[in-house]
Structures are given as C-alpha cells and as structure tokens.
C-alpha cells in the first residue's frame, strides 16, 4: 500500500535571531487528516516554527512541505493548499470585514459569486454580520482574529495552520469555530494549531507536539503523550522551563 503523503512535513527547520536559537533543527510529520496541537511555554518557538512551516519566515536551514509540495520552491501550489492564521496579522486596515474577504478571495482566484456567497456565510458563522460596515482598523482583537480565521478558510484549503486561533475569541464564537474545525477534519482536512489552552487541545486534537526551548520534547498521539494524566500534567512535567516559582513576590498582598 502507498504511504499517504503527510499534510505537513518539516525537516530540520532551524532559525536563530542573533545568538538566540529560536527553533533548533525541528522535524515533524503531521499526517493527513490529523488534528494536531502544538503546545509549549511562552518563547518556546511555536510561532517561529509555524511561520517557517507555512512560508512566512525563511528558515536558516531545513524544509517544509505541504501535502508533498515544498513551500519555498513551489510556493504557489503549497499556498493553494494552505489556510493560515498567523500570529500577528497584517490586514488591509481600511477595508470592512466583507471587503477583506472579497479582496482575499479574488486574490486567491475565486469567482466573484463564490466569494460573495462564502463571505456571507463566513461573516454569519463568525458573528460579524452586525459589524459589516466597521473598518478592520476599528475591530477588537477578537474580531480581528475571527476575520483572520475567515480568510484562512475562504478558499477551502486542504491544510489549516492556525497560530493561537482561539486567543481573544469569545466562548460562543469559539464553540462555533471548534465545530467547524472538527467537521473540517472529519471531511479529510488537516489542522495544525498552537494553543496555551490545554483542555481545548485535549478536546480537539488527536495528536500533539510539546515544544520547549526550540525543540520538540514529545510528540505523537494525544493519549501517548499525556499518558495516564492530563495533558497539563504531562506538559508541566516535560517543560522544566525554569518558570518563576509561585513562592516569589513575598511583598505582594502583605
Ligand atoms: N523577530 C525576532 N527577533 C528576535 N527574536 C525573536 C524574533 N521572533 C522570535 N524571537 C525569539 O524567538 C523565541 C521564540 O519565540 P516564538 O514567538 O516563536 O515563541 P512562542 O512559542 O510562539 O511563544 P508564545 O507562546 O509566547 O507566543 C523567543 O525567545 C523570541 O524572543
């Protein structure tokens, strides 16, 4: 039987900023149809890794392939298959949400009526129809996240890479989004997301990678990584990041 091509295949990705190694020769395979969570403490290298994986940040070394297509040497095809929610989103600020979707959809080569129909549906599910006339520059943080997610979904990509997709998103929109992503995976799409919210990762993802100080310290099926405890317990055990002790700040509250 032919092995199925990985949704995302990272090989030896490496990035240093000056003397600081942010991602240290990371290799990772995200299988087709996976719902893959990447967790790690602040500064672990998740955003840097995902930015290189989707072709937004050029690595010092290593490769990334989306469904077998290299993101740097065949970026047009790779980006056709990819929907990306980056960490910090550069947006056309002086457009409304609907205009952003129309603009991005047309850039993606979608027909005008397809873009219009999808924009209407996406604005509805993201609960942004009421803000139709608001310019993105005046959006709240959560609204920006939601319009970013809508643009990631617009062209019906086969692989979604989402950096902290639930950050600043209200509980109702978060529930809607979780359902959308679960259905997307059930239909054969692959999702890679980073998050700090362990219960959410446990609820959604079938596989996880734990990052610490630029490397992956554990990866694989969720049940294997968390063992008999919760993901949070496994995470805390794996990541001895030298995080500040809760015994500190003796003056606080005294
Ligand atoms: N453009 C940059 N210039 C210099 N250092 C950077 C740059 N981008 C990231 N870093 C450093 O690389 C390391 C990893 O950062 P990164 O944002 O990838 O971590 P993260 O795991 O996404 O963190 P968080 O969970 O806080 O978002 C950090 O030490 C950060 O300071």
py3Dmol code that shows the C-alpha trace and the ligand (Angstrom):
import py3Dmol

protein = """\
ATOM      1  CA  UNK A   1       0.000   0.000   0.000  1.00  0.00           C
ATOM      2  CA  UNK A   2       1.247   3.508  -0.868  1.00  0.00           C
ATOM      3  CA  UNK A   3       2.060   5.558   2.235  1.00  0.00           C
ATOM      4  CA  UNK A   4      -0.194   8.643   2.367  1.00  0.00           C
ATOM      5  CA  UNK A   5       1.562  11.971   1.938  1.00  0.00           C
ATOM      6  CA  UNK A   6       1.852  13.933   5.179  1.00  0.00           C
ATOM      7  CA  UNK A   7      -0.276  17.069   5.413  1.00  0.00           C
ATOM      8  CA  UNK A   8       2.776  18.885   6.708  1.00  0.00           C
ATOM      9  CA  UNK A   9       6.296  17.557   6.709  1.00  0.00           C
ATOM     10  CA  UNK A  10       9.014  19.546   8.474  1.00  0.00           C
ATOM     11  CA  UNK A  11      12.656  18.523   8.182  1.00  0.00           C
ATOM     12  CA  UNK A  12      15.458  20.087  10.183  1.00  0.00           C
ATOM     13  CA  UNK A  13      13.845  23.524  10.431  1.00  0.00           C
ATOM     14  CA  UNK A  14      16.235  25.899  12.120  1.00  0.00           C
ATOM     15  CA  UNK A  15      16.099  29.585  12.968  1.00  0.00           C
ATOM     16  CA  UNK A  16      18.333  31.814  15.065  1.00  0.00           C
ATOM     17  CA  UNK A  17      17.910  35.508  15.761  1.00  0.00           C
ATOM     18  CA  UNK A  18      21.436  36.671  16.505  1.00  0.00           C
ATOM     19  CA  UNK A  19      22.822  34.377  19.217  1.00  0.00           C
ATOM     20  CA  UNK A  20      19.341  33.172  20.173  1.00  0.00           C
ATOM     21  CA  UNK A  21      18.350  29.842  18.611  1.00  0.00           C
ATOM     22  CA  UNK A  22      14.551  30.000  18.442  1.00  0.00           C
ATOM     23  CA  UNK A  23      13.950  26.727  16.593  1.00  0.00           C
ATOM     24  CA  UNK A  24      16.630  24.072  16.747  1.00  0.00           C
ATOM     25  CA  UNK A  25      16.551  21.639  13.782  1.00  0.00           C
ATOM     26  CA  UNK A  26      12.955  20.541  14.250  1.00  0.00           C
ATOM     27  CA  UNK A  27      11.470  17.693  12.215  1.00  0.00           C
ATOM     28  CA  UNK A  28       7.794  16.812  12.442  1.00  0.00           C
ATOM     29  CA  UNK A  29       5.216  14.990  10.358  1.00  0.00           C
ATOM     30  CA  UNK A  30       1.568  15.904  10.580  1.00  0.00           C
ATOM     31  CA  UNK A  31      -0.389  13.040   8.996  1.00  0.00           C
ATOM     32  CA  UNK A  32      -3.182  13.711   6.515  1.00  0.00           C
ATOM     33  CA  UNK A  33      -6.484  14.037   8.347  1.00  0.00           C
ATOM     34  CA  UNK A  34      -4.821  14.858  11.673  1.00  0.00           C
ATOM     35  CA  UNK A  35      -5.968  17.412  14.209  1.00  0.00           C
ATOM     36  CA  UNK A  36      -2.558  18.354  15.564  1.00  0.00           C
ATOM     37  CA  UNK A  37      -1.874  20.590  18.549  1.00  0.00           C
ATOM     38  CA  UNK A  38       1.427  22.309  19.254  1.00  0.00           C
ATOM     39  CA  UNK A  39       1.851  23.394  22.846  1.00  0.00           C
ATOM     40  CA  UNK A  40       4.726  24.975  24.705  1.00  0.00           C
ATOM     41  CA  UNK A  41       5.538  27.769  27.148  1.00  0.00           C
ATOM     42  CA  UNK A  42       5.978  31.400  26.093  1.00  0.00           C
ATOM     43  CA  UNK A  43       9.015  31.758  23.867  1.00  0.00           C
ATOM     44  CA  UNK A  44       9.274  28.008  23.142  1.00  0.00           C
ATOM     45  CA  UNK A  45       9.445  28.675  19.379  1.00  0.00           C
ATOM     46  CA  UNK A  46       5.915  27.721  18.260  1.00  0.00           C
ATOM     47  CA  UNK A  47       5.232  30.861  16.225  1.00  0.00           C
ATOM     48  CA  UNK A  48       8.707  30.788  14.678  1.00  0.00           C
ATOM     49  CA  UNK A  49       8.245  27.123  13.726  1.00  0.00           C
ATOM     50  CA  UNK A  50       4.764  27.628  12.252  1.00  0.00           C
ATOM     51  CA  UNK A  51       5.873  30.771  10.384  1.00  0.00           C
ATOM     52  CA  UNK A  52       8.657  28.789   8.706  1.00  0.00           C
ATOM     53  CA  UNK A  53       6.330  25.845   8.084  1.00  0.00           C
ATOM     54  CA  UNK A  54       3.908  27.969   6.028  1.00  0.00           C
ATOM     55  CA  UNK A  55       6.487  30.037   4.147  1.00  0.00           C
ATOM     56  CA  UNK A  56       6.134  33.299   6.068  1.00  0.00           C
ATOM     57  CA  UNK A  57       9.622  33.194   7.576  1.00  0.00           C
ATOM     58  CA  UNK A  58      12.651  31.883   5.724  1.00  0.00           C
ATOM     59  CA  UNK A  59      14.477  29.249   7.769  1.00  0.00           C
ATOM     60  CA  UNK A  60      18.248  29.255   8.237  1.00  0.00           C
ATOM     61  CA  UNK A  61      18.101  25.551   7.374  1.00  0.00           C
ATOM     62  CA  UNK A  62      15.564  22.831   6.732  1.00  0.00           C
ATOM     63  CA  UNK A  63      12.487  22.320   4.588  1.00  0.00           C
ATOM     64  CA  UNK A  64       8.725  22.333   4.875  1.00  0.00           C
ATOM     65  CA  UNK A  65       6.329  20.529   2.555  1.00  0.00           C
ATOM     66  CA  UNK A  66       2.545  20.815   2.418  1.00  0.00           C
ATOM     67  CA  UNK A  67       0.996  17.634   1.029  1.00  0.00           C
ATOM     68  CA  UNK A  68       4.369  16.866  -0.514  1.00  0.00           C
ATOM     69  CA  UNK A  69       4.893  20.329  -2.051  1.00  0.00           C
ATOM     70  CA  UNK A  70       7.868  22.366  -0.847  1.00  0.00           C
ATOM     71  CA  UNK A  71       6.653  25.726   0.475  1.00  0.00           C
ATOM     72  CA  UNK A  72       9.644  27.632  -0.848  1.00  0.00           C
ATOM     73  CA  UNK A  73      10.384  26.048  -4.248  1.00  0.00           C
ATOM     74  CA  UNK A  74       6.707  25.641  -5.242  1.00  0.00           C
ATOM     75  CA  UNK A  75       5.057  28.244  -3.086  1.00  0.00           C
ATOM     76  CA  UNK A  76       2.087  28.849  -5.420  1.00  0.00           C
ATOM     77  CA  UNK A  77       0.870  25.257  -5.186  1.00  0.00           C
ATOM     78  CA  UNK A  78       1.730  24.950  -1.489  1.00  0.00           C
ATOM     79  CA  UNK A  79      -0.184  28.123  -0.661  1.00  0.00           C
ATOM     80  CA  UNK A  80      -3.170  26.938  -2.676  1.00  0.00           C
ATOM     81  CA  UNK A  81      -3.451  24.005  -0.279  1.00  0.00           C
ATOM     82  CA  UNK A  82      -2.819  26.073   2.837  1.00  0.00           C
ATOM     83  CA  UNK A  83      -5.040  28.192   5.032  1.00  0.00           C
ATOM     84  CA  UNK A  84      -3.009  30.193   7.519  1.00  0.00           C
ATOM     85  CA  UNK A  85      -3.820  32.228  10.599  1.00  0.00           C
ATOM     86  CA  UNK A  86      -0.526  33.868  11.528  1.00  0.00           C
ATOM     87  CA  UNK A  87       0.324  35.186  14.972  1.00  0.00           C
ATOM     88  CA  UNK A  88       0.243  38.851  14.086  1.00  0.00           C
ATOM     89  CA  UNK A  89      -1.969  39.558  11.213  1.00  0.00           C
ATOM     90  CA  UNK A  90      -1.173  42.254   8.674  1.00  0.00           C
ATOM     91  CA  UNK A  91      -4.571  43.259   7.294  1.00  0.00           C
ATOM     92  CA  UNK A  92      -5.865  45.813   4.858  1.00  0.00           C
ATOM     93  CA  UNK A  93      -6.934  48.023   7.761  1.00  0.00           C
ATOM     94  CA  UNK A  94      -9.158  50.443   5.886  1.00  0.00           C
ATOM     95  CA  UNK A  95     -11.482  47.831   4.447  1.00  0.00           C
ATOM     96  CA  UNK A  96     -14.571  46.383   6.108  1.00  0.00           C
ATOM     97  CA  UNK A  97     -14.618  42.700   7.040  1.00  0.00           C
ATOM     98  CA  UNK A  98     -16.636  41.844   3.943  1.00  0.00           C
ATOM     99  CA  UNK A  99     -14.268  43.847   1.737  1.00  0.00           C
ATOM    100  CA  UNK A 100     -11.277  41.998   3.228  1.00  0.00           C
ATOM    101  CA  UNK A 101     -12.889  38.666   2.359  1.00  0.00           C
ATOM    102  CA  UNK A 102     -13.777  39.831  -1.158  1.00  0.00           C
ATOM    103  CA  UNK A 103     -10.262  41.148  -1.680  1.00  0.00           C
ATOM    104  CA  UNK A 104      -8.580  37.990  -0.380  1.00  0.00           C
ATOM    105  CA  UNK A 105     -10.972  35.708  -2.258  1.00  0.00           C
ATOM    106  CA  UNK A 106     -10.357  37.483  -5.560  1.00  0.00           C
ATOM    107  CA  UNK A 107      -6.587  37.392  -4.898  1.00  0.00           C
ATOM    108  CA  UNK A 108      -7.000  33.642  -4.422  1.00  0.00           C
ATOM    109  CA  UNK A 109      -8.624  33.461  -7.856  1.00  0.00           C
ATOM    110  CA  UNK A 110     -12.143  32.590  -6.676  1.00  0.00           C
ATOM    111  CA  UNK A 111     -15.077  33.624  -8.862  1.00  0.00           C
ATOM    112  CA  UNK A 112     -16.934  36.722  -7.706  1.00  0.00           C
ATOM    113  CA  UNK A 113     -20.201  34.925  -6.900  1.00  0.00           C
ATOM    114  CA  UNK A 114     -18.335  32.194  -4.978  1.00  0.00           C
ATOM    115  CA  UNK A 115     -16.515  34.840  -2.944  1.00  0.00           C
ATOM    116  CA  UNK A 116     -19.754  36.703  -2.239  1.00  0.00           C
ATOM    117  CA  UNK A 117     -21.590  33.570  -1.095  1.00  0.00           C
ATOM    118  CA  UNK A 118     -18.709  32.352   1.084  1.00  0.00           C
ATOM    119  CA  UNK A 119     -18.103  35.798   2.572  1.00  0.00           C
ATOM    120  CA  UNK A 120     -21.750  35.987   3.589  1.00  0.00           C
ATOM    121  CA  UNK A 121     -21.599  32.551   5.259  1.00  0.00           C
ATOM    122  CA  UNK A 122     -18.260  33.204   6.959  1.00  0.00           C
ATOM    123  CA  UNK A 123     -19.372  36.573   8.328  1.00  0.00           C
ATOM    124  CA  UNK A 124     -22.508  34.882   9.660  1.00  0.00           C
ATOM    125  CA  UNK A 125     -20.729  31.976  11.395  1.00  0.00           C
ATOM    126  CA  UNK A 126     -18.099  34.326  12.836  1.00  0.00           C
ATOM    127  CA  UNK A 127     -20.909  36.560  14.121  1.00  0.00           C
ATOM    128  CA  UNK A 128     -19.515  39.549  12.223  1.00  0.00           C
ATOM    129  CA  UNK A 129     -22.548  40.438  10.104  1.00  0.00           C
ATOM    130  CA  UNK A 130     -23.502  43.140  12.602  1.00  0.00           C
ATOM    131  CA  UNK A 131     -20.109  44.789  12.044  1.00  0.00           C
ATOM    132  CA  UNK A 132     -20.334  44.764   8.300  1.00  0.00           C
ATOM    133  CA  UNK A 133     -19.648  48.442   7.914  1.00  0.00           C
ATOM    134  CA  UNK A 134     -16.898  48.631  10.532  1.00  0.00           C
ATOM    135  CA  UNK A 135     -13.381  49.039   9.172  1.00  0.00           C
ATOM    136  CA  UNK A 136     -10.876  46.408  10.293  1.00  0.00           C
ATOM    137  CA  UNK A 137      -8.795  49.175  11.889  1.00  0.00           C
ATOM    138  CA  UNK A 138     -11.676  49.638  14.349  1.00  0.00           C
ATOM    139  CA  UNK A 139     -12.123  45.905  15.080  1.00  0.00           C
ATOM    140  CA  UNK A 140     -11.474  44.464  18.548  1.00  0.00           C
ATOM    141  CA  UNK A 141      -8.661  41.922  18.968  1.00  0.00           C
ATOM    142  CA  UNK A 142     -11.129  39.010  18.884  1.00  0.00           C
ATOM    143  CA  UNK A 143     -12.883  40.372  15.800  1.00  0.00           C
ATOM    144  CA  UNK A 144      -9.537  40.633  14.005  1.00  0.00           C
ATOM    145  CA  UNK A 145      -8.824  37.017  14.939  1.00  0.00           C
ATOM    146  CA  UNK A 146     -12.187  35.947  13.545  1.00  0.00           C
ATOM    147  CA  UNK A 147     -11.823  37.793  10.248  1.00  0.00           C
ATOM    148  CA  UNK A 148      -8.321  36.296  10.010  1.00  0.00           C
ATOM    149  CA  UNK A 149      -9.799  32.842  10.502  1.00  0.00           C
ATOM    150  CA  UNK A 150     -12.450  33.563   7.893  1.00  0.00           C
ATOM    151  CA  UNK A 151      -9.765  34.482   5.337  1.00  0.00           C
ATOM    152  CA  UNK A 152      -7.882  31.265   6.219  1.00  0.00           C
ATOM    153  CA  UNK A 153     -10.984  29.186   5.412  1.00  0.00           C
ATOM    154  CA  UNK A 154     -12.233  31.154   2.401  1.00  0.00           C
ATOM    155  CA  UNK A 155     -10.504  29.197  -0.389  1.00  0.00           C
ATOM    156  CA  UNK A 156     -11.337  25.794   1.155  1.00  0.00           C
ATOM    157  CA  UNK A 157      -7.715  24.743   1.739  1.00  0.00           C
ATOM    158  CA  UNK A 158      -6.713  21.151   2.486  1.00  0.00           C
ATOM    159  CA  UNK A 159      -4.427  22.026   5.402  1.00  0.00           C
ATOM    160  CA  UNK A 160      -5.050  24.683   8.050  1.00  0.00           C
ATOM    161  CA  UNK A 161      -2.196  26.091  10.136  1.00  0.00           C
ATOM    162  CA  UNK A 162      -3.562  28.277  12.902  1.00  0.00           C
ATOM    163  CA  UNK A 163      -1.419  30.117  15.436  1.00  0.00           C
ATOM    164  CA  UNK A 164      -3.459  30.562  18.632  1.00  0.00           C
ATOM    165  CA  UNK A 165      -6.821  30.569  16.814  1.00  0.00           C
ATOM    166  CA  UNK A 166      -8.905  30.877  19.986  1.00  0.00           C
ATOM    167  CA  UNK A 167      -6.937  33.715  21.539  1.00  0.00           C
ATOM    168  CA  UNK A 168      -9.283  36.599  22.428  1.00  0.00           C
ATOM    169  CA  UNK A 169     -12.243  34.848  20.773  1.00  0.00           C
ATOM    170  CA  UNK A 170     -15.442  34.829  22.854  1.00  0.00           C
ATOM    171  CA  UNK A 171     -16.883  31.487  24.089  1.00  0.00           C
ATOM    172  CA  UNK A 172     -19.771  31.366  21.623  1.00  0.00           C
ATOM    173  CA  UNK A 173     -17.585  32.061  18.591  1.00  0.00           C
ATOM    174  CA  UNK A 174     -15.025  29.626  19.976  1.00  0.00           C
ATOM    175  CA  UNK A 175     -17.641  26.879  20.148  1.00  0.00           C
ATOM    176  CA  UNK A 176     -18.748  27.583  16.569  1.00  0.00           C
ATOM    177  CA  UNK A 177     -15.142  27.540  15.422  1.00  0.00           C
ATOM    178  CA  UNK A 178     -14.412  24.271  17.221  1.00  0.00           C
ATOM    179  CA  UNK A 179     -17.381  22.666  15.485  1.00  0.00           C
ATOM    180  CA  UNK A 180     -16.263  23.995  12.100  1.00  0.00           C
ATOM    181  CA  UNK A 181     -12.729  22.667  12.578  1.00  0.00           C
ATOM    182  CA  UNK A 182     -13.948  19.275  13.836  1.00  0.00           C
ATOM    183  CA  UNK A 183     -16.200  18.890  10.793  1.00  0.00           C
ATOM    184  CA  UNK A 184     -13.369  20.010   8.516  1.00  0.00           C
ATOM    185  CA  UNK A 185     -11.111  17.253   9.894  1.00  0.00           C
ATOM    186  CA  UNK A 186     -13.916  14.684   9.682  1.00  0.00           C
ATOM    187  CA  UNK A 187     -14.162  15.516   5.967  1.00  0.00           C
ATOM    188  CA  UNK A 188     -10.468  14.815   5.454  1.00  0.00           C
ATOM    189  CA  UNK A 189      -8.778  18.177   6.093  1.00  0.00           C
ATOM    190  CA  UNK A 190      -5.802  18.512   8.432  1.00  0.00           C
ATOM    191  CA  UNK A 191      -5.477  21.149  11.151  1.00  0.00           C
ATOM    192  CA  UNK A 192      -2.316  22.212  12.956  1.00  0.00           C
ATOM    193  CA  UNK A 193      -2.875  24.678  15.740  1.00  0.00           C
ATOM    194  CA  UNK A 194      -0.864  26.161  18.549  1.00  0.00           C
ATOM    195  CA  UNK A 195      -2.524  26.909  21.847  1.00  0.00           C
ATOM    196  CA  UNK A 196      -1.854  27.501  25.522  1.00  0.00           C
ATOM    197  CA  UNK A 197      -5.248  26.134  26.488  1.00  0.00           C
ATOM    198  CA  UNK A 198      -4.594  22.507  27.374  1.00  0.00           C
ATOM    199  CA  UNK A 199      -8.210  21.357  27.900  1.00  0.00           C
ATOM    200  CA  UNK A 200      -9.072  22.736  24.477  1.00  0.00           C
ATOM    201  CA  UNK A 201      -6.160  20.923  22.849  1.00  0.00           C
ATOM    202  CA  UNK A 202      -7.204  17.730  24.630  1.00  0.00           C
ATOM    203  CA  UNK A 203     -10.761  18.124  23.474  1.00  0.00           C
ATOM    204  CA  UNK A 204      -9.933  18.823  19.829  1.00  0.00           C
ATOM    205  CA  UNK A 205      -6.627  17.268  18.889  1.00  0.00           C
ATOM    206  CA  UNK A 206      -5.785  13.644  18.218  1.00  0.00           C
ATOM    207  CA  UNK A 207      -2.028  14.316  18.231  1.00  0.00           C
ATOM    208  CA  UNK A 208       0.218  16.810  19.984  1.00  0.00           C
ATOM    209  CA  UNK A 209       3.767  18.072  19.998  1.00  0.00           C
ATOM    210  CA  UNK A 210       5.233  19.702  23.080  1.00  0.00           C
ATOM    211  CA  UNK A 211       7.844  22.368  22.323  1.00  0.00           C
ATOM    212  CA  UNK A 212      10.370  23.699  24.766  1.00  0.00           C
ATOM    213  CA  UNK A 213      13.353  25.955  24.113  1.00  0.00           C
ATOM    214  CA  UNK A 214      13.228  25.492  20.360  1.00  0.00           C
ATOM    215  CA  UNK A 215      12.930  21.719  20.269  1.00  0.00           C
ATOM    216  CA  UNK A 216      10.143  19.165  20.341  1.00  0.00           C
ATOM    217  CA  UNK A 217      10.376  17.282  23.609  1.00  0.00           C
ATOM    218  CA  UNK A 218       7.438  14.932  22.980  1.00  0.00           C
ATOM    219  CA  UNK A 219       5.125  14.242  20.055  1.00  0.00           C
ATOM    220  CA  UNK A 220       2.598  11.711  18.870  1.00  0.00           C
ATOM    221  CA  UNK A 221      -0.947  10.578  19.593  1.00  0.00           C
ATOM    222  CA  UNK A 222      -2.540  12.569  22.429  1.00  0.00           C
ATOM    223  CA  UNK A 223      -3.067   9.507  24.641  1.00  0.00           C
ATOM    224  CA  UNK A 224       0.566   8.535  24.292  1.00  0.00           C
ATOM    225  CA  UNK A 225       1.907  11.985  25.138  1.00  0.00           C
ATOM    226  CA  UNK A 226      -0.339  12.582  28.152  1.00  0.00           C
ATOM    227  CA  UNK A 227      -0.074   9.013  29.486  1.00  0.00           C
ATOM    228  CA  UNK A 228      -2.343   8.397  32.451  1.00  0.00           C
ATOM    229  CA  UNK A 229      -2.706  12.031  33.480  1.00  0.00           C
ATOM    230  CA  UNK A 230      -3.954  15.202  31.819  1.00  0.00           C
ATOM    231  CA  UNK A 231      -2.086  16.996  29.070  1.00  0.00           C
ATOM    232  CA  UNK A 232      -1.412  19.822  31.504  1.00  0.00           C
ATOM    233  CA  UNK A 233       0.285  17.417  33.919  1.00  0.00           C
ATOM    234  CA  UNK A 234       2.356  15.883  31.124  1.00  0.00           C
ATOM    235  CA  UNK A 235       3.201  19.352  29.813  1.00  0.00           C
ATOM    236  CA  UNK A 236       4.326  20.598  33.217  1.00  0.00           C
ATOM    237  CA  UNK A 237       6.452  17.515  33.705  1.00  0.00           C
ATOM    238  CA  UNK A 238       8.052  17.815  30.279  1.00  0.00           C
ATOM    239  CA  UNK A 239       8.691  21.538  30.311  1.00  0.00           C
ATOM    240  CA  UNK A 240      11.034  22.396  33.106  1.00  0.00           C
ATOM    241  CA  UNK A 241      11.380  25.860  31.697  1.00  0.00           C
ATOM    242  CA  UNK A 242      12.709  27.477  34.816  1.00  0.00           C
ATOM    243  CA  UNK A 243       9.389  29.256  35.059  1.00  0.00           C
ATOM    244  CA  UNK A 244       9.237  31.552  38.072  1.00  0.00           C
ATOM    245  CA  UNK A 245       8.380  29.891  41.344  1.00  0.00           C
ATOM    246  CA  UNK A 246       4.992  30.675  42.861  1.00  0.00           C
ATOM    247  CA  UNK A 247       6.888  31.170  46.141  1.00  0.00           C
ATOM    248  CA  UNK A 248       8.219  34.513  44.870  1.00  0.00           C
ATOM    249  CA  UNK A 249       6.949  38.091  45.484  1.00  0.00           C
ATOM    250  CA  UNK A 250       6.730  37.843  49.281  1.00  0.00           C
ATOM    251  CA  UNK A 251       5.707  41.515  49.405  1.00  0.00           C
ATOM    252  CA  UNK A 252       2.595  41.040  47.272  1.00  0.00           C
ATOM    253  CA  UNK A 253      -0.591  41.334  49.330  1.00  0.00           C
ATOM    254  CA  UNK A 254       1.335  41.983  52.550  1.00  0.00           C
TER     255      UNK A 254
END
"""
ligand_1 = """\
31
LIG
N 11.912 38.561 15.045
C 12.548 38.130 16.133
N 13.679 38.709 16.534
C 14.341 38.284 17.632
N 13.934 37.258 18.410
C 12.808 36.641 18.054
C 12.049 37.045 16.911
N 10.975 36.221 16.815
C 11.051 35.375 17.849
N 12.147 35.622 18.590
C 12.579 34.875 19.785
O 12.457 33.502 19.499
C 11.974 32.799 20.630
C 10.726 32.017 20.244
O 9.676 32.941 20.000
P 8.252 32.457 19.463
O 7.425 33.685 19.261
O 8.441 31.560 18.314
O 7.717 31.616 20.716
P 6.253 31.073 21.033
O 6.421 29.673 21.491
O 5.351 31.313 19.876
O 5.843 31.986 22.265
P 4.387 32.464 22.789
O 3.718 31.248 23.324
O 4.739 33.441 23.866
O 3.671 33.102 21.644
C 11.749 33.837 21.733
O 12.866 33.842 22.577
C 11.661 35.131 20.963
O 12.132 36.205 21.749
"""
view = py3Dmol.view(width=600, height=400)
view.addModel(protein, "pdb")
view.setStyle({"model": 0}, {"cartoon": {"style": "trace"}})
view.addModel(ligand_1, "xyz")
view.setStyle({"model": 1}, {"stick": {}})
view.zoomTo()
view.show()
